[in-house]
Amino acid sequence: MEHPKSGSSYLNDVFSMVGTLFLWIFWPSFNGAFASVSSAATTGSAVEGHAAAQQFLCVVNTVISLSGACVSTFMTSVLVGGRMNPVHVQNATLAGGVAMGAACTLP
């Protein structure tokens, strides 16, 4: 742990937080694209309104999942560690997106 290369650097932490912001921006649309494809595959001739409604709900649910994961991580990180840890926030963003990504195409 005392070796200088075993810690993180400021530049790596900044790039990691920028990547987390990109996940926040692009993950809902990524899940929404899969929802529109799956609705067309399951309904045969999909009605445009039904596919758009499923896509909208998938995007909203993904944003709620990301928000819930990050807010609960903020609270837990402060209660347990005494301060917010950026690594916890980055992992929470991944966890929230993956959790909703697994269920976004279910009817």
C-alpha positions as MATLAB code, in Angstrom:
seq = 'MEHPKSGSSYLNDVFSMVGTLFLWIFWPSFNGAFASVSSAATTGSAVEGHAAAQQFLCVVNTVISLSGACVSTFMTSVLVGGRMNPVHVQNATLAGGVAMGAACTLP';
ca = [
       0.000    0.000    0.000;
       2.930    2.344    0.512;
       4.202    2.014   -3.055;
       3.508    5.169   -5.122;
       2.041    3.172   -8.015;
      -0.526    1.367   -5.859;
      -2.675    4.480   -5.357;
      -4.819    6.387   -7.800;
      -3.860    9.563   -9.579;
      -5.917   12.706   -9.930;
      -6.137   12.433  -13.714;
      -7.441    8.863  -13.565;
     -10.079    9.873  -11.021;
     -11.234   12.762  -13.216;
     -11.502   10.537  -16.292;
     -13.400    7.977  -14.268;
     -15.937   10.575  -13.122;
     -16.329   11.826  -16.702;
     -17.047    8.241  -17.724;
     -19.661    8.029  -14.985;
     -21.339   11.161  -16.350;
     -21.376    9.597  -19.816;
     -23.067    6.532  -18.332;
     -25.704    8.782  -16.775;
     -26.335   10.441  -20.125;
     -26.250    7.471  -22.484;
     -27.405    4.448  -20.474;
     -31.147    5.334  -20.543;
     -31.119    5.666  -24.331;
     -29.135    2.437  -24.618;
     -31.800    0.580  -22.620;
     -34.585    2.352  -24.512;
     -33.206    1.162  -27.838;
     -33.406   -2.430  -26.652;
     -36.969   -1.915  -25.424;
     -38.173   -0.723  -28.820;
     -36.496   -3.651  -30.587;
     -37.944   -6.224  -28.199;
     -41.468   -4.789  -28.456;
     -41.336   -5.044  -32.251;
     -40.103   -8.633  -32.033;
     -42.752   -9.795  -29.574;
     -45.818   -8.151  -31.082;
     -45.202   -8.921  -34.743;
     -46.433   -5.765  -36.450;
     -45.795   -3.379  -33.606;
     -47.896   -0.277  -33.368;
     -45.680    2.802  -33.222;
     -47.448    4.152  -30.129;
     -46.936    0.941  -28.166;
     -43.228    0.771  -29.024;
     -42.764    4.443  -28.149;
     -44.572    4.002  -24.822;
     -42.396    1.024  -23.917;
     -39.291    2.942  -24.876;
     -40.346    5.951  -22.787;
     -41.083    3.797  -19.743;
     -37.756    2.031  -20.112;
     -35.863    5.351  -20.212;
     -37.752    6.713  -17.204;
     -37.254    3.510  -15.213;
     -33.532    3.533  -16.007;
     -33.169    7.119  -14.776;
     -35.065    6.235  -11.588;
     -32.861    3.166  -11.098;
     -29.676    5.205  -11.569;
     -30.962    7.876   -9.177;
     -32.002    5.387   -6.524;
     -28.704    3.543   -6.659;
     -26.666    6.743   -6.401;
     -28.759    8.355   -3.650;
     -28.668    5.231   -1.506;
     -24.921    4.975   -2.093;
     -24.435    8.627   -1.088;
     -26.258    7.989    2.179;
     -24.554    4.672    2.919;
     -21.112    6.001    2.049;
     -21.528    8.964    4.403;
     -22.992    6.864    7.218;
     -20.370    4.128    7.041;
     -17.250    5.970    5.916;
     -17.936    9.493    7.150;
     -17.551   11.013    3.680;
     -18.661   10.425    0.102;
     -16.338    8.161   -1.808;
     -16.301    8.757   -5.592;
     -15.504    5.100   -6.258;
     -18.742    4.104   -4.532;
     -20.705    6.526   -6.719;
     -19.116    5.139   -9.865;
     -19.953    1.577   -8.870;
     -23.511    2.583   -7.946;
     -24.036    4.060  -11.396;
     -22.953    0.805  -12.976;
     -25.130   -1.230  -10.634;
     -28.250    0.867  -11.220;
     -27.879    0.732  -14.992;
     -27.210   -2.992  -15.079;
     -30.119   -3.740  -12.758;
     -32.553   -1.931  -15.013;
     -30.882   -3.126  -18.199;
     -31.639   -6.698  -17.246;
     -35.348   -5.953  -16.878;
     -35.942   -3.234  -19.467;
     -37.145   -5.578  -22.209;
     -39.485   -7.645  -20.066;
     -43.176   -7.110  -20.877;
];
